Amino acid sequence: MNKLFSIALLFLITISLNAQDKKAKDLLDDVTAKIKTYDNIVIDFKYTLNNTRENINQDSKGNVTIDGNKYVLNFMGVSKIYDGKKTYTIVPEDEEVTISSVNDKDDKAITPSKMLTFFNSGYKYSWDILQDVKGRKIQYIKLIPNNSKDQRKEVMLGIDIQTKHIYNLIEIGKNGTKTTLTVNSFKTNQPLSKNQFTFVASKYPNYYLNKLD
């Protein structure tokens, strides 16, 4: 009797977990579908790095403008422009601009636009906790990397249930490092300059142009 009870309990747990995984997949699909409806996205964010073992706690702010695969990213004093063919990394502290080509079709290439839908492959996912953040219902999906060599133990993706927008992204490393990216402002379909994603060399007359290819 105990054996039959154990089998039945295991069966019910399996059904429950499968249902939870389907809920997670459905929500992630909703996020992806919502992102694809926008002409462009402008995000202001906060980035926190914490490692209690090494006594590290750092906060930084940044912003990114995304239009398709093109983007302008400003973070930690560095600007990065991708015009669809080349990436221009502008470092005022060094008065240098590094120019490199990027294959946008390369699955391994990490870009801001892909960061909004990175979860669609390479992870196992499951339904996690629901939190109330200043009146907003944030549902967390736990992502476990499939690649055992990945230095991240897990990723927690917080999604606003009402808007289907990503609220935050928490990465927990195998070395104890925890990084959190929180979206402070998420604007869509903004009026952008026609030169928004164009690198203008004349703006950096004394900069060294480091052409990698």
C-alpha positions, 0 to 999 in steps of 0.5 A, spaced: 500 500 500 505 504 501 508 503 495 502 504 491 501 511 495 508 513 493 507 511 486 501 515 486 504 521 489 510 521 484 505 521 479 501 527 481 508 531 483 510 530 476 504 532 473 504 538 477 511 540 475 509 539 468 504 544 469 508 549 472 513 548 466 508 550 461 506 556 465 513 558 465 514 557 457 507 560 456 509 567 460 516 567 456 512 566 450 508 572 452 514 576 453 517 575 447 511 576 443 510 583 446 517 585 445 516 583 437 510 588 437 515 594 438 518 599 433 524 601 438 525 600 446 528 605 450 531 602 457 534 606 463 537 600 468 540 599 474 546 594 475 548 591 481 554 587 483 554 583 489 559 578 492 559 577 500 565 572 500 569 578 496 566 584 500 564 587 493 558 591 492 557 595 486 552 599 483 552 602 476 546 605 472 546 605 464 541 606 458 540 603 452 536 604 445 534 598 441 531 598 434 531 591 431 538 589 431 541 596 432 542 599 439 546 605 443 548 602 450 551 607 455 554 604 461 559 605 466 562 611 462 563 607 456 558 608 449 557 602 444 553 603 438 551 598 433 549 600 426 547 593 424 554 592 421 559 594 425 560 596 433 563 602 435 566 602 443 567 609 445 571 610 451 572 617 453 577 616 459 582 613 454 580 617 448 579 611 444 574 608 439 574 601 437 571 599 431 569 591 430 565 587 425 559 583 428 555 577 425 548 579 428 546 572 426 551 568 430 547 565 436 553 566 441 554 574 439 550 577 445 547 584 444 542 588 448 536 586 443 538 579 444 538 580 452 530 581 451 529 574 449 535 570 451 531 565 455 528 562 449 534 557 448 539 554 452 535 553 459 531 549 463 525 553 466 520 553 472 515 557 475 518 560 481 515 566 486 510 571 485 512 578 489 509 585 490 513 590 488 510 597 489 503 595 487 506 591 481 505 583 481 512 580 479 512 573 477 519 570 477 521 564 472 527 560 474 532 559 468 538 553 469 543 553 464 543 547 460 551 548 459 555 545 465 560 549 463 556 556 464 559 560 470 552 561 472 548 557 477 541 560 475 538 566 473 531 569 476 527 573 471 522 577 474 516 579 469 511 584 470 504 580 470 500 586 467 505 589 462 509 582 460 515 586 460 522 584 464 522 588 471 529 585 473 534 579 471 538 576 477 544 572 475 547 567 481 554 565 479 557 558 481 563 563 485 557 566 489 557 572 485 550 575 484 548 581 479 542 584 478 539 588 472 533 592 474 529 596 469 527 603 472 524 605 465 521 602 459 519 606 454 517 604 447 516 607 440 520 613 441 521 618 436 528 617 434 533 621 430 535 618 423 542 618 425 541 615 432 545 609 430 550 612 426 557 613 429 560 620 427 567 620 427 568 628 427 565 628 434 571 625 436 577 629 433 582 627 438 580 619 439 585 614 436 581 609 432 582 602 433 580 598 427 580 591 429 578 588 422 
